[in-house]
Amino acid sequence: MTTQLPDDFKCPISLEIMSDPVILSSGHTFDRSSIQRWLDAGHRSCPVTKLPLPDNPVLIPNHALRSLISNYTLLSPPKQRPCPEPQTLVYALTATSSSLDSKLDALDQLARLSKRDSAFRRKITESGALSAVLGCVGSDNPVLQQKSLSLLLNLSLDDDNKVGLVAEGAIARVVAALQAGSADSRAVAATILTSLAVMEVNKATIGAYPHAIRVLVSLLRDGKGREKKEAATALYALCSFPDNRRRAVQCGAVPILVRIAESGLERAVEVLGLLAKSKEGREAMERFNGCVKVLVRVVRSGSSRGVEYALLTLNSLCCYSEDMCGAARREGALDLCMGLVEDENEKIRRNASGLVQVLRGNQSIR
């Protein structure tokens, strides 16, 4: 699998495909196990930049990259074929004489060759193929749309393409696919938004686009397993931009996220952690009966990442509301946090300790 995936998916330390990518404070991404071994060995510098790190480096999950890698591993191993020039394949997409089968075959080959070869992706964009690909994304034919979305996802992997795709009108096509595409197309479309949102300027552009966040919230509510997960991941990527938190709350994201978190999708808790940083998000959570109960349940029995974000969300809520503090106390949050203040996860320790102070009344409500 290592040889079939883009080099950006490989850990700079192990040179293997990352299973749990995390971001170091230097801005570089590593596989968690590899960078943890590096830190456990006593190193306090970035393996790539050699710049010094703090005494207790924080490892931030790179959800966008993890989701992209996960989507790639779902693809079948490529068949061995001769490598044609991209211009030949692009012509098959644009020529009026091309049959549907010819276009589908061209998209298959372009997607297969571009998913692991950044040089080939660059050739595709330099050939002026983006408008043709986006035209296929807007097709009424579900198979043509799905295959062109897969190619578009490949092209979005390169930072140089992320802003260019948005400038070419990719958001409109992707949002339309989210609204009316097949289940697989909707899942890939959400993943494309996650990929594009890696660039900070794109977070604002996507969020401001009419209905972009609204259709993600709708997919979160009405989609199936993979669609829900990809929609939640896209919202997580977009809501690191403050204005998008308000937009997501206005679209009714909070009740949907709480219900999904209750059903076991912890990615929803991570999005709640971001929304709780906004006044609108906290107020929506306070209005939702049972929100604190769900969060405390995740603290009690969730994964390490789920516990981390549930504590983060509870901290944000309880720091601003005495009512939420009372609800957290009644659900047994104080005793749970007391048991987590010595946890091996530094973020869990910090958030648990902070919540203990708030619930004990040692920290004033803002």
Secondary structure, DSSP 8 states (H G I E B T S, - for coil): -GGGS-GGGB-TTT-SB-SSEEE-TTS-EEEHHHHHHHHHTT--B-TTT--B--SS---EE-HHHHHHHHHHHTS----------HHHHHHHHH-TT--HHHHHHHHHHHHHHHSS-HHHHHHHHHTT-HHHHHHHHT-S-HHHHHHHHHHHHHHTTSHHHHHHHHHTTHHHHHHHHHHHS-HHHHHHHHHHHHHHTTSHHHHHHHHHSTTHHHHHHHHHHH--HHHHHHHHHHHHHHTTSHHHHHHHHHTTHHHHHHHHHHHT-THHHHHHHHHTTSHHHHHHHHHSTTHHHHHHHHHHHS-HHHHHHHHHHHHHHHHH-HHHHHHHHHTTHHHHHHTTTT-SSHHHHHHHHHHHHHHTT-S---
